[in-house]
Amino acid sequence: MINSFDILETIKMIEDEHLDIRTITMGISLLDCISDDINAVSDKIYEKITRKAENLVRTGEQIESELGIPIIHKRISVTPISMIGAATDATSYVPLAQALNRAAETCGVNFVGGFSALVQKGFAKGDEILIRSIPEALATTDLVCSSVNVASTKAGINLDAVRMMGEVVRKTAELTADQQCIGAGKLVVFANAVEDNPFMAGAFHGVGEADCVLNVGVSGPGVVHSAIRRAGDCSINEVADIIKKTAFKITRMGQLVGAIASERLGVPFGIVDLSLAPTPAVGDSVARILEEVGLECCGTHGTTAILAMLNDAVKKGGVMASASVGGLSGAFIPVSEDEGMIHAVQEGALHLDKLEAMTAVCSVGLDMIAIPGDTPAETIAAIIADEAAIGVVNCKTTAVRIIPAIGHKVGDELEFGGLLGSAPVMDVHPFSSAKFINRGGRIPAPMHSLKN
C-alpha cells in the first residue's frame, strides 16, 4: 500500500536528490535479419528496429509525464552485429553501423548499442571484421555504441583480442580527435559481459534473450548520499542498512516504470538494473557518497573498503525489491561523469592504479577515463588485460572505457557535455608492456572456473 509519506518522500528524492530512471532500453533480436547481402541486412535491421521501437520514446515520455518520474534516456540494444554480418561476404560492417544509426534517429532514441563481438575464446567469421570496423563505424555515426568481450571466467583472456582492442581504441580516438575523441567514449572492452545490460556504451541484446524485451536502468547516488548524511554519526553496519533500505525504494520505482512500459509497448519486461550511475551534476556523485561515509577525499586509504560495502548493500536492497534485478546492478565509478571523481583526480587523491583496485569490488570497471594522447596501443591493451584479469579471477563483469586524448597531456581536460561530462587527462605508467602484449595467445581460465 502506497501512503502519503511514500509519495512525498519520492517527490523529494526526484526534486532535490537527482533520483531518476536513467534509461528504458528495448532489446531487439536481429537474428531474423540475417542475409548473404549486406545491403539487404541493412534494410532488414532498419525495418525491424523502427517497427519494434516505434513507440518507445513516446511511451517513455507519457510515463514520465503521468508519474512525474524523470526518464533521462530511451535506448535500444541489439544482437551483437558480428553474428549478423557473418553471413555476408562483406569486409566491413560500417554499413550495418550506419543502418543502426538511421534507425536510432528515426525512433528518436539517445543511443543504440550492439555493434559488438564476443571473442573471449577466439574469433568466429564476423568477429575480426567487426573489430576492424569499429573506428570508422564510431567516427561516422552519432548514436551507435560498441563493445567487445575479450575474456570470461570460463574461457580466460584472449590476448590476441586484447592487443587488437588496444589498437582499435587508439584508432577510434584518432578518427574523432576533432570531437574530443568521443568515439572512444562509445566503446567498451568487457570481461564477463552480461546479456541484459541496459546501460551504454556496453549494452547488447544477448542471444539467450527473447525476441524483444524491455530493461530499465535506475540511478540514485544523490538519494543514497542524502540518506547517509541525514543519519549522522552511526556505525558502519547501520550505514549499510540505510543503503539497503534506500536501494529498495529506488528499485521499486524502477520496477513500476518497467512494468507499465512493458505493458504499453506489448513486450516482455526484462530486468531492473539498479546501478548508482552518477552524473556531472553536484549532488549526484558516487565519490561524494564515499566521502560522506568518512573520507576526506575519494581515493584515499579506505576508499576500496567503503565502495565494497556500498556495492554489496545496493545489490541486497535491490534483490529484495524485485525478482527481476539484473544487468550490472551496483555502483559505477566513471571519472568524467562524476563530479566528485573529477575533483578527486584534480586534488591528486585519485590515480589510475587506485581506480583499478576499486573496480575489484564495484560494478563494471575503468570507465570514461582520459589518458595522454601519446599513450602506445600496447599500453592501452595492457590496461585492458589488467582489468580483464580482475573480472576473470573474481567471476564478475569488468570493463574498460578509456579515451586516449589525442593532442593532450596530463592536466588537460576533455569536454563532452551532457551526461558524459568532462575528463581530466590522467597519467599512465611510462614503462612498456609491449613484449607481454605481443606474445598473443590466450591466458588460461582460472582453476575455480571448473565448477561442473
Steps between C-alpha positions, in 0.01 A plus 500: 500500500642839396431769760539878497841481670635274223369739236653807665830318554516404133427857392785624720737240356414610147505876556790536745712184475526431123302174507419387146440213267827524311377295206232277360678279248321282247698190408431376146619175343631537146551129437214499248672781305782276379565491124799445272458853359619777732267754342204270564618452859519878545146542373367222722675645806353843437152360443491278807639759741270777381200264518575362848615828658255729318322597823789471748576870537136609503412238763791608718395863478140411590607306809736780599215751477244285681720388791724806524806276491783617271596245234827643374578275202314265269734248339514191281730198519535236228653159436881524466547619142798269441253210499266671255772611260673161491253361246609761244820523299553862610845604613368792705193531721492879494180487286331305780608763756355768277173305471487486880561874516221577250258281693594670829445843344161397363389363838633807682704304754819624663724202421500155341740235630607172351769572243669224691697176491554222755854366458602377845607160362581584139379662179203383295462613138348841565691595814825636359309682227285673758794591723691651208184691403456666841712815450328604176159390626520717812656791311221508240201456734369701793277259690670160458686342793740207478631230731730200480520222758863379513495281812288287728550291810418186299725579203788711637636806318538517123827693483481526120168681538643717776785608273255580220282705732797709615553594135128553437448725803790720391388510135143588602627790710717621212210499253288709738777727629310804370205396722695465825578138406139409578511183289700327772234610749248285312717187515526251787728197536347237731580194704196292596256723310133449590219460246241730660695817583290812421786747546714638222747472352507128579141393440427219255210257467623154590414195291338342805246782523147510356436659160423834665517603866498818706772562759513790744804670651445695823743743658503685831842592646356826632227317690750266667729792584216695663382200702849445644541870577168510688604198708798690644746315721416130506680170463603368161249212518225759554627684192478176302144450620406855394640436152305173470172667596563787260588263216177312568292816449687598183462153351125493568466815292692339214283190524186714472622692196622183329173316555294788360725549198506126429121479503450803277764395248380142492843349567621287793654675800863399538695633797553797728865602514551691823830672439614812680594668173616856572470816291719812492233683705597601854317271743490198266841347568615156617828654618308734730322199656838352591608832648176529699577167661829640626770577243660840469530440126407207276810299414660511841553189715166339585341582165494140377352367826214751501430442131478123560247557776300743282489262204392205714229696681358632173469145363339367820244779505422453134438126507254546786299747291475309174525144377639638174818678610771446239739679269798642684324614820740671741709818510661654193819705524535683165742787546365748245137445607554551874564848641660356812732270304614791283573702816697211651716471186562874499599489868752224431320251724377265228730325254458231236646229724254582778211497255611156386494375861151646545371310198564172680207574733250701294306480175671516160852646511730773368235727351519827306865562584712727280868416461780686316463508123844349438426184703611198291240246387688229694460695824127539435483125436687429826251715694221295340679175592539604864133587528395180327709300747310657791172396342612147407648415839216655699218359282357846436444738212778750444556739214724771361369817336817700467557802278842586356485880494670559167706819513460535877721431800454441872317794659298583189127425485259360243152654493217272385194677641171346614512181704855428382639807677871583482809285547828619649791328323655251744856370506598146399819308577780588257646149489425273204274193505550432128686168534221354715221621272672381183535144629140440397308182572258451788553529875335182634187507712558489877470172687177602670328525159469120504170473687306241297 
